[in-house]
Amino acid sequence: MRVNLLDALLRPTLRHGFRTASRSSILGSAGLLSYRVNPPVRTSSPPWRLHSVISYQGSKLRELGPRFFSTNSSHPGVDTSSLPVLAPPAVGRWLLASSALVFAVIVVGGVTRLTESGLSITEWRPITGILPPLTAEDWAVELEKYSATPEFKLMNHSISLDQFKNIFYMEWGHRILGRLIGVTFVVPLAYFAFRKKLPPSMSAKLTGMALLIGFQGFLGWYMVKSGLEDSIMDTPGAIPRVSQYRLAAHLGAALVLYMDMLGTGLAAIKDWRYAHGASWSGSTSATWEEILSNPTIKSFVRKSRVLTVLVLLTALSGAFVAGLDAGLLYNEFPLMGGRIAPPADELLSLAYAKRADGSDIWWRNIFENPTTVQFDHRVLAMTTYLSTCLLFFHSRRTTVGTLLPPAARASMTAAFAMANVQVLLGLATLLYLVPVPVAASHQAGSVALLTTMISLLVALRRPSVAAQLWRRASTSARQTSHSS
């Protein structure tokens, strides 16, 4: 027996004493239904709160077409044509695979920076640059282009062709991986959008991600270009390197893209499972409404969000450390030169101020002084670690742990474990003078810690309205089927 969702939801509404709506409207931007009651009638029933009153008038809803309602999947016993579009699991898996590629490109980009390979390719050719040099003549041309750069003149003037090939292939691989991300994201996005498997709000969000991928390519070249400027030759003692500001912007955009892909993919899979009868985040003792409305859990969610931002800021501060080679200073812990903090005149050196009145001394030291940059990264890292530990132990308290769903507790445990690993990797990177494998692992660890926090936030996320409607339709269908 087929049951229409709107009919199923209408019955309990009538039992609460409300008249049916005289008209309905569709909120197209969100792909959801909204209904106007005209007029509401209150009965002698207990105090009530009107969440939604649904009016179904024949075929009017069907005339709205598949833009708003799901026609991309079936649900036994339910008229899915009247349900909003719910992204299938394939969309979630595709987004998780895309986020894995972004994870990889972040790690490869870190290795490229550590091996000083980023300035080996002196041009940005999005199409023709796909192929590396194939002949001896091609390699001679590329080496000649590189020989005109400040890095070659000041640091690598005696580099051999084989050594040049090593750094060239590292940068080339980083760029190829970026192009691969673009293709593997845009093509499936077009397919899912054409097949109408994406809710309107998700389509807009994924389109924004696609634009961000394209912007990342431009931002990457903008970063590399800063290390190729001839003005470096005119600065005494200058070392050819990319701008730490542009490096942080490039990494920050990649992290934002990774967080969006991962969070959206996990949420899509979770919504699908919930819509088809699975428990919310593994919780069987209470509903998500009861859990998320609890003041203790509300406070925990806020703290989790703050910690996620703190993890992101710590990772971005690491970009400034890498851009200024600040990790090569003060290779000891927890002291810096035998002190908790370096001298004040070293942390706030007038040498970095460019205004005559010295009014820019604060922010320029924070972002341009290697000593201050390393000190700030240490402070942020230890604050992040202690905050993660405190939130983990807080989640183990009886008043909190009994309320958190299993998926949230597992994510919090993973975050605590990863924070400990990340601290050990950071100390090893510092004490052993930034060895490439350890330093690359440290950067990967920051993304892994961010992953656990995104997983925690998704575990505490309420189901989408579409998932709720699908679940109600399924429940109503089963109840009607059993009663008949």
Disulfide bonds with the S-S distance in Angstrom:
none
